[in-house]
Amino acid sequence: MSRAIKRLLIGGLIIMTMGVPTATAANENDLKLTIVNPQNLYDPTPNGYSTAVIVPREARVAYISGQGGQDSTGALSPDFAVQVRQAYANLSTALDALGARPDQVAKLTVFVVDHDMSKLEVLTKNVKEMFGEALPAQTLVPVPKLAIDTMLFEVEAVVALD
């Protein structure tokens, strides 16, 4: 590469980075999620989720892979409620490993095998136990089956890290 081209490239990089702000220390309130439940939409909070969640600009984002209801030995209970409880315990363990708390979860996607309305009570109870008032945005996807034949539930999360 010629010296002239190198100078142009380096000059372009300098110009491109001149407008980039430098990192500043954010206070804890700047890193909190903002929950949005518009008044003119159905209130989703009784069902354990929020309409939308805004992740602060200063946050890093982590994606937690789907957590199923396997215990530490890999065993799965045949009971849906037991699998859901264990999956949320596994999600909590993953959050701990990231140094994150449940109130930093912006979005959940849950997958339910053979979903029917009778399963919503179990799902809502577990979400409210884990997240309290800081309910993340959430999507439920009914599926015919998951990665393991006896798996009935899976939850994945998007987390805003400090």
N, C-alpha and C positions, 0 to 999 in steps of 0.2 A: 504494500500500500504506500502511495506517495506521501511525502511529508505534508503537502498541502491538504490532502484528504484527511490525514490524521488530525491536523490543526482544526479543520472544519468540524470533524466529529467531536473532538474534545471541546471546542467552543460551543457547539450545540448542546452538549451535555451540561456544560456550566450554565448556559442560558436556561435550559429546561429545569435545572434544580434550584435556580435562584428564587422561584416563587413557592417552593415547598416549605411549609412551616416546620419549625423545629419542634421536637417533642417537649411538652410541658407536663408537669405533674397535674393530674386530674384529681379533683376531690371525689370522695366516695359517692356523693349525690350525683355527680356528672356521669357515673357509670351505672346508674340504676335503669332498669327497663321501664319503659312507659307503656302501660296497658291502655288500650283504646277499645271501648265498648260504646259505639254511637247510640244515642237515645232513640233514634228512629229505626234501629234494627232490633231484632229479637235479642233479649238478654240471655247470653249463653252461660253465665256464671252458675246457675243452678245445675247445669250439666257438666261443670268442671272444666270450662275453658274460657278463653277470651277471644273476641273477634280479631284483634290485631295486637301486636306487640312491637314497639320500636326499640331497636338495639342502638345504644349510644355510639356516636361516631368514634369515640376513643377506645371502644372495646375491641378485643380480639374475639374471633368467633371460632368455636370448636363444634365439631359434629360427632355425636356419639352414635355408633352403630347400633342397630336393632338389638335390644336386650330381651331375651326370652325368659321363660320361667324355669330355666335349669338352675338347680342348686350348685354348690361348689364342686360336686362330684359329677355334674352333667346330667343328673337324674331329673326327669320331668314327672310331675304329678299328673294323673289323668283328669284332675279337677280344674276347671277353668278358673275359679276364684283363687285357688292356690297358685296357679301359674301367674296370674296377674299380680298378686301380692309379691311373689318372688321376682318377677320382672322389674317391678318398681324398686325393690330392694337392690337388684343388680344395677339399675340405673343410678341409684343413690351411691353405690360403691364406685361407679364410673365417675360420677361428679366429684366424689372425695378424691379420687386419683388425680383429677384436674385442679384440685384446690377450689372447686366451685360449690355453690349452694343451690338449692332448688329455686330460689328467687332469681337466679341468673339464667334459668331456662326460658328461652324465648318461644320455642316451637316444639311441639311433639307431633309425631306421626305414629299412630297405632294401627296395627294390623290384627284383625280378629277373624279367626276361622269360623265359617258358618255363622256369621253374625245374625242375631235377632235382638229384638228390643229387650228381652229379659237380661241380656248381658250388660246393658247400659248402667244399671244400678251398681254392679260390681266395679265397672270402669270408673264411674263418677266417684264412688266412695274412695277408691285408691288414689285417684288424682287429687281429691280434696285433702286427704290425709297427708300426702307428700307436699303439696304446694300451698295449702291454706288459701289465703286471699290473693296471692301472687300467681293467678292461673295463667299458664302460657297459652298461646294460640295452639290449636290442635285440630288435626284431621284424622278421622277414623276411616280406614280402608277395609271393607269386608273382602276376604280372600277365601278361595276354596281350600288352600293349603299353604303351609310355610315350609321352610328349608328342611325341617325334621318332621317326619310324619305325625308324631304325637304332640307336636307343638301347636298350641291353640291361640297364643297371643305373643305379640312382639311390639316393643316401643323403642323408637329412636328419637333423639333430641338434638336441637340446635341450642348452644349455650353461649352467652356473652361473658367472656372472661375479663377480669379487671386487668 
